[in-house]
Amino acid sequence: QVRISRAAMKAAQEAAKAAKAPAKGKKK
């Protein structure tokens, strides 16, 4: 369970970073 949580957290963080980068550039 800990391994899945770590992988999910890493994937979520990467997805948020990738979505935040383009969203900020597109909004501005």
C-alpha positions as CSV (number, residue, x, y, z in Angstrom):
1,Q,0.0,0.0,0.0
2,V,2.8,2.4,0.8
3,R,4.4,1.7,-2.5
4,I,1.2,2.4,-4.4
5,S,0.6,5.6,-2.4
6,R,4.2,6.8,-3.2
7,A,3.7,6.1,-6.9
8,A,0.3,7.7,-6.9
9,M,1.7,10.8,-5.1
10,K,4.6,11.1,-7.6
11,A,2.2,10.7,-10.6
12,A,-0.2,13.2,-9.2
13,Q,2.6,15.7,-8.5
14,E,4.0,15.3,-12.0
15,A,0.5,15.6,-13.5
16,A,-0.2,18.7,-11.5
17,K,3.1,20.3,-12.5
18,A,2.5,19.5,-16.2
19,A,-1.0,20.8,-16.0
20,K,0.0,23.9,-14.0
21,A,2.8,24.9,-16.4
22,P,0.7,24.9,-19.6
23,A,-2.3,26.4,-17.8
24,K,-0.3,29.3,-16.5
25,G,1.3,29.9,-19.9
26,K,-2.1,29.7,-21.7
27,K,-3.9,31.9,-19.2
28,K,-1.2,34.6,-19.4
